[in-house]
Amino acid sequence: MISERAFFGVSALLFVASAALTIVWCASMPAMDEMPMPGGWTMSMAWMPGQAWPGAAASFLGIWVVMMIAMMLPSLTPMLWRYRQAVGKTGTRHLDRQTVLVGVGYFFVWTLFGVIAFPLGVALSAIEMQQPALARTAPITVGVVVLIAGAFQFTAWKARHLACCRGAPGSGYALPATAGAAWRHGLRLGLHCSSCCAGLMAILLVIGVMDLRAMAVVTAAITAERLAPAGEHIARATGAVVVAAGLVVIAKATGLLQPT
């Protein structure tokens, strides 16, 4: 069984590697991969049809999984350590393997999220290319999504799933020291996390899934509301900022606020 120092060291190395790969991928996307659209905005070629579906989907999922590891590992690592402490009291000899299973189950849920996001993104991109009038409304749509995502931060749904993410491992259900229990615990964590992060991830998807600045801000917000002592208050404060940002985006898109 690895020590606490080794556990956090491995987690740090995994985070650095995934973050570095994400940065390299984002930096390697040339500006020509964006197409000007009606309404003065650009659409990333990564969301456009034309490539073979298997190759495009596999490429997107590979980037997506690495990106999710970089974004979610800072908040997941303490949860995994709490799991190790809880299950380690049973005297299991396979704690390292079970911890890995929890992590794999967790990121499996996020992989499924990416499987759903990819075809939706391609379909929306195709519609916007075929319907110029609809494409012109995209900036307003982005503002509306951001506004709704901010309001989501104040909902009981958000509070409930955030509490599950912040709670002790196994709260409300048995947590035996078995591989199956570890896998199911990882799935539960992934479901609670993806449900809790739905609004913030929606912002990332509409702004640009490979936007490093948006990615960093969303990661910081997720980590803070999970790990800070008053996480629920941070979630609401984040919601207030996001609502204000959504209103600004809508105002600019409708001409009510002229860009400086």
ChimeraX attribute file (.defattr): number of C-alpha atoms within 10 A of each C-alpha:
attribute: neighborCount
match mode: 1-to-1
recipient: residues
	/A:1	12
	/A:2	10
	/A:3	8
	/A:4	11
	/A:5	9
	/A:6	11
	/A:7	15
	/A:8	15
	/A:9	12
	/A:10	13
	/A:11	17
	/A:12	15
	/A:13	11
	/A:14	16
	/A:15	21
	/A:16	14
	/A:17	15
	/A:18	21
	/A:19	18
	/A:20	15
	/A:21	16
	/A:22	23
	/A:23	15
	/A:24	11
	/A:25	13
	/A:26	15
	/A:27	13
	/A:28	9
	/A:29	14
	/A:30	8
	/A:31	10
	/A:32	9
	/A:33	12
	/A:34	16
	/A:35	13
	/A:36	11
	/A:37	15
	/A:38	16
	/A:39	16
	/A:40	11
	/A:41	13
	/A:42	12
	/A:43	17
	/A:44	17
	/A:45	16
	/A:46	19
	/A:47	21
	/A:48	20
	/A:49	15
	/A:50	10
	/A:51	10
	/A:52	8
	/A:53	11
	/A:54	9
	/A:55	10
	/A:56	17
	/A:57	15
	/A:58	12
	/A:59	12
	/A:60	17
	/A:61	19
	/A:62	13
	/A:63	18
	/A:64	21
	/A:65	20
	/A:66	20
	/A:67	23
	/A:68	19
	/A:69	21
	/A:70	22
	/A:71	23
	/A:72	20
	/A:73	22
	/A:74	20
	/A:75	20
	/A:76	22
	/A:77	17
	/A:78	16
	/A:79	21
	/A:80	20
	/A:81	16
	/A:82	15
	/A:83	21
	/A:84	18
	/A:85	13
	/A:86	16
	/A:87	21
	/A:88	16
	/A:89	9
	/A:90	11
	/A:91	9
	/A:92	14
	/A:93	11
	/A:94	13
	/A:95	22
	/A:96	15
	/A:97	13
	/A:98	24
	/A:99	21
	/A:100	16
	/A:101	21
	/A:102	26
	/A:103	23
	/A:104	17
	/A:105	22
	/A:106	25
	/A:107	23
	/A:108	17
	/A:109	20
	/A:110	22
	/A:111	19
	/A:112	12
	/A:113	16
	/A:114	20
	/A:115	16
	/A:116	11
	/A:117	15
	/A:118	17
	/A:119	15
	/A:120	13
	/A:121	17
	/A:122	17
	/A:123	13
	/A:124	14
	/A:125	20
	/A:126	15
	/A:127	13
	/A:128	20
	/A:129	16
	/A:130	11
	/A:131	12
	/A:132	13
	/A:133	12
	/A:134	14
	/A:135	21
	/A:136	17
	/A:137	15
	/A:138	19
	/A:139	20
	/A:140	19
	/A:141	18
	/A:142	20
	/A:143	25
	/A:144	17
	/A:145	21
	/A:146	28
	/A:147	25
	/A:148	18
	/A:149	22
	/A:150	26
	/A:151	17
	/A:152	23
	/A:153	27
	/A:154	18
	/A:155	11
	/A:156	10
	/A:157	13
	/A:158	21
	/A:159	18
	/A:160	14
	/A:161	19
	/A:162	22
	/A:163	16
	/A:164	19
	/A:165	23
	/A:166	19
	/A:167	13
	/A:168	13
	/A:169	22
	/A:170	16
	/A:171	9
	/A:172	8
	/A:173	8
	/A:174	10
	/A:175	17
	/A:176	14
	/A:177	20
	/A:178	14
	/A:179	17
	/A:180	14
	/A:181	17
	/A:182	25
	/A:183	20
	/A:184	16
	/A:185	25
	/A:186	25
	/A:187	22
	/A:188	19
	/A:189	25
	/A:190	24
	/A:191	21
	/A:192	21
	/A:193	25
	/A:194	18
	/A:195	16
	/A:196	24
	/A:197	20
	/A:198	16
	/A:199	22
	/A:200	25
	/A:201	20
	/A:202	18
	/A:203	24
	/A:204	20
	/A:205	17
	/A:206	16
	/A:207	17
	/A:208	16
	/A:209	20
	/A:210	21
	/A:211	14
	/A:212	15
	/A:213	11
	/A:214	18
	/A:215	23
	/A:216	13
	/A:217	14
	/A:218	20
	/A:219	20
	/A:220	16
	/A:221	18
	/A:222	25
	/A:223	18
	/A:224	19
	/A:225	22
	/A:226	27
	/A:227	16
	/A:228	12
	/A:229	11
	/A:230	11
	/A:231	20
	/A:232	21
	/A:233	14
	/A:234	18
	/A:235	22
	/A:236	20
	/A:237	17
	/A:238	22
	/A:239	23
	/A:240	17
	/A:241	12
	/A:242	24
	/A:243	23
	/A:244	14
	/A:245	16
	/A:246	24
	/A:247	16
	/A:248	16
	/A:249	22
	/A:250	21
	/A:251	16
	/A:252	16
	/A:253	22
	/A:254	13
	/A:255	10
	/A:256	11
	/A:257	12
	/A:258	9
	/A:259	8
	/A:260	3
